[in-house]
Amino acid sequence: MIPAQFDYLAPATLEEALAALAEHGDEAKIIAGGQSLLPVLRMRLNAPEWVIDLGRIESLRGVRDEGDSLVVGAMTTHADVRTDPLIAEHANLIQRAVEHLADAQIRHRGTFGGALAHADPAGDLGAPALALQAEFVITGAGGERTVAAADFFEDFMTTAIGDDEILTAVRIPKHTGWGAHYEKFVRVVHQWPIVAVAATVRTEGDTIAEARIGLTNMGSVPLRAQGVESALAGQPATEDAVRRAVAGVAEGTNPPSDLNGDADYRRHLAVVLTRRAVLAAIGG
């Protein structure tokens, strides 16, 4: 289908973008890389009168080191995140997840912030961001505020970003030296995950010192398996110990039922994939 007619703006600065958003209000829609919005427009699931393109705002791109954290500009492409040496060294779980995100064409157009703001519970970045306890920098006419990942994802495709605000950056605490793995189960390559698990683990010798676990597509928002994290801490880094610790990972989740599998199937997958992800993270 062809999208409904709209007017297009491409501001050069964040201030210009915020002014345009304030002027046009509910009649406007922000576009970043467009990999999520354009299909929605083509299917006429949304018909804004104005589309405000952030693609010219260079200040929203790039990865920078801020001491204990990395800051990823919202308009940084997935491809740039995937190859960034700071991400590889200090937030390897993000790199592992981006490697599984769609295909090369989409990774070169889609943006880190755009995918997170879209907040599809089957998206590949929400669970890693939650597991790493990322913070979301949101800017509006009243200034800048920071929202923890646990509070950012509010409901199905709904976030803490206000109608007059823009996600400008994501701050990720460094997890230097932690092993990481993103285990994704799909029927077809490059598909949205039926279930996926983001795991990052810090070991001391042969013991699991700390673990962070995020679940993809196991509810209306990305989920963090804090009970499993606690169960893993202090356990020997062995398959039997991990198997016992992750057995309850699906407890309290509310996965969807659809053509790819019902809720019980997804709960079973979550246990299997969490075990695999944790063991892979321990190994590297």
Residue pairs with C-beta under 8 A, 6 or more apart in sequence:
1 42
1 43
1 44
2 42
3 38
3 41
3 42
3 44
3 47
4 41
4 44
4 47
6 41
6 47
6 48
6 49
6 50
6 51
7 49
7 50
7 51
8 50
8 51
8 53
9 20
9 50
9 51
9 52
9 53
10 52
10 53
10 55
10 56
11 17
11 19
11 20
11 52
11 53
11 54
11 56
11 57
12 56
12 57
13 57
13 59
14 57
14 59
14 60
14 139
14 166
14 168
17 30
17 52
17 54
17 57
17 166
18 139
18 140
18 141
18 164
18 166
20 28
20 50
20 52
21 28
21 30
21 52
21 164
21 165
21 166
22 141
22 164
24 49
24 50
24 52
25 163
25 164
26 163
27 48
27 49
27 50
28 48
28 49
28 50
28 51
28 52
29 37
29 46
29 48
29 50
29 51
29 52
30 51
30 52
30 54
30 117
30 166
31 37
31 38
31 51
31 52
31 53
31 54
31 55
32 54
32 55
32 74
32 75
32 110
32 111
32 113
32 114
32 117
33 75
33 77
33 109
33 110
33 111
33 114
34 109
34 110
34 114
35 102
35 106
35 109
35 110
35 114
35 115
36 110
36 114
36 115
36 118
36 120
37 46
37 51
37 114
37 118
40 46
41 47
41 48
41 51
54 60
54 74
54 75
54 166
55 75
57 75
59 73
60 73
60 74
60 75
60 76
60 113
60 168
60 169
61 73
61 75
61 76
61 80
62 72
62 73
62 76
62 80
63 70
63 71
63 72
63 73
63 76
63 80
63 81
63 84
63 86
63 87
64 70
64 71
64 86
65 86
65 90
66 171
68 173
68 174
69 135
69 171
69 172
69 173
69 174
70 86
70 87
70 90
70 91
70 171
70 172
70 174
71 137
71 169
71 170
71 171
71 172
72 81
72 87
72 112
72 113
72 169
72 170
72 171
72 172
73 112
73 113
73 168
73 169
74 111
74 112
74 113
74 114
74 117
74 166
74 167
74 168
74 169
74 170
75 111
75 112
75 113
75 114
76 111
76 112
76 113
77 107
77 108
77 109
77 110
77 111
77 112
78 98
78 101
78 102
78 106
78 107
78 108
78 110
78 111
78 112
78 115
79 104
79 107
79 108
81 87
81 94
81 95
81 98
81 112
82 95
82 98
82 99
82 107
84 95
87 94
87 95
88 95
89 176
90 172
90 174
90 175
90 176
91 132
91 172
91 174
91 175
92 175
92 178
92 179
92 180
92 200
93 128
93 131
93 132
93 175
93 178
93 180
93 181
93 182
93 198
93 199
93 200
93 212
94 125
94 128
94 129
94 132
94 172
95 180
96 128
96 180
96 181
96 182
96 198
97 124
97 125
97 127
97 128
97 182
97 198
98 107
98 124
98 125
99 182
100 124
100 182
100 184
100 193
100 196
101 107
101 110
101 115
101 124
101 125
102 110
102 190
103 190
112 125
112 170
113 167
113 168
113 169
113 170
115 123
115 124
115 125
116 123
116 125
116 126
116 129
116 136
116 152
116 159
116 167
116 170
117 159
117 161
117 167
118 157
119 126
119 153
119 156
119 157
119 158
119 159
119 221
120 126
120 157
120 192
121 156
121 157
121 216
121 217
121 218
121 219
121 220
121 221
121 222
122 192
122 193
122 216
122 217
123 192
123 216
123 222
124 182
124 184
124 193
124 196
124 216
126 153
126 214
126 216
126 221
126 222
127 196
127 197
127 198
127 214
127 215
127 216
127 222
127 223
127 224
128 182
128 198
128 214
129 149
129 170
129 172
129 214
129 222
130 149
130 150
130 153
130 198
130 214
130 222
130 223
130 224
131 198
131 199
131 200
131 212
131 213
131 214
131 224
132 149
132 172
132 173
132 175
132 200
132 212
133 148
133 149
133 150
133 173
133 212
134 149
134 170
134 171
134 172
134 173
135 146
135 147
135 148
135 149
135 170
135 171
135 172
136 146
136 147
136 148
136 149
136 152
136 159
136 160
136 167
136 169
136 170
136 171
137 144
137 145
137 146
137 167
137 168
137 169
137 170
137 171
138 144
138 145
138 146
138 147
138 160
138 161
138 162
138 165
138 166
138 167
138 168
139 145
139 165
139 166
139 168
140 162
140 164
140 165
140 166
141 164
144 168
146 171
147 160
150 224
151 160
152 159
152 160
153 159
153 221
153 222
154 160
154 221
155 220
155 221
156 220
156 221
159 167
161 167
175 200
175 202
175 212
177 202
178 200
178 201
178 202
178 210
178 281
179 200
179 201
179 202
179 203
179 280
179 281
179 282
179 283
179 284
180 198
180 199
180 200
180 201
180 281
181 198
181 199
181 200
181 276
181 277
181 278
181 280
181 281
181 284
182 196
182 197
182 198
182 199
182 277
183 196
183 197
183 199
183 273
183 274
183 276
183 277
183 280
184 193
184 196
184 216
184 273
185 193
185 194
185 195
185 196
185 269
185 273
186 192
186 193
186 194
187 194
187 260
192 217
193 216
193 217
194 217
194 260
194 261
194 266
194 269
195 215
195 216
195 217
195 218
195 255
195 266
195 269
195 270
195 273
196 215
196 216
196 217
196 273
197 213
197 214
197 215
197 216
197 249
197 270
197 273
197 274
197 276
197 277
198 213
198 214
198 215
198 216
198 277
199 211
199 212
199 213
199 214
199 274
199 277
199 278
199 280
199 281
200 211
200 212
200 281
201 208
201 210
201 211
201 212
201 232
201 278
201 281
201 282
202 208
202 209
202 210
202 211
203 209
203 237
203 282
206 236
206 237
206 238
207 234
207 235
207 236
207 237
208 232
208 233
208 234
208 235
208 236
208 237
208 241
208 242
208 282
209 233
209 234
210 229
210 233
211 228
211 229
211 232
211 233
211 278
211 281
212 224
212 229
213 224
213 225
213 228
213 229
213 232
213 249
213 274
213 277
213 278
214 222
214 223
214 224
214 225
215 222
215 223
215 224
215 225
215 249
215 253
215 270
215 274
216 222
217 255
217 256
217 266
218 250
218 253
218 254
218 255
218 266
218 267
218 270
219 253
219 254
219 255
220 254
223 253
225 249
225 274
227 248
227 249
227 251
227 252
228 245
228 246
228 248
228 249
228 274
231 244
231 245
231 246
231 248
232 242
232 245
232 246
232 278
235 241
235 242
235 245
237 282
239 275
239 279
242 275
242 278
242 279
242 282
243 275
245 278
246 271
246 274
246 275
246 278
247 271
249 270
249 271
249 274
250 266
250 267
250 268
250 270
250 271
253 267
253 270
254 263
255 263
255 266
255 267
255 270
256 263
256 266
257 263
261 269
